């Protein structure tokens, strides 16, 4: 019994030393934000969450909505409609940084900057060495989620 307790304590001490606490807390905060920004009523999803070493990781998801669901994004206070070239450039910068990061399964990643255009909707969350982009493409009805922790851009 005591042997198990000691082993569990040693494992806990070892694991807490291997994880960057600040990056872990940022990532956990993003999980909550992720749930808030993925609006209900999507038909299906494809999600790829990177296994993390506690310092750097990337996530990529797609959520499929119907053409009538544009109103969800239009009415949401979390999303902004793209109205300027400056916004397109800002989003493109984030997407390019995401593309250059270490995706473990790059074949799953199919978002291109060609999709970015006026009248689509987005939400961009930036924190130190961390970003999350939620991008709703009106034409396809797909909400893209690009998330990176610990990667500079």
ABEGO torsion letter per residue (X at the ends): XAAAAAAAAAAAAAAAAABBAAAAAAAAAAAAAAAAABBBGBABBBBBBBBBAGABBBBBBBBBBBAAAAAAAAABAABBBBABAAAAAAAAAAAAAAAABBBABAAABABBAAABBBGBBBBBBBBBGBBBBBBBBAAAGBBBBBBBBGBBX
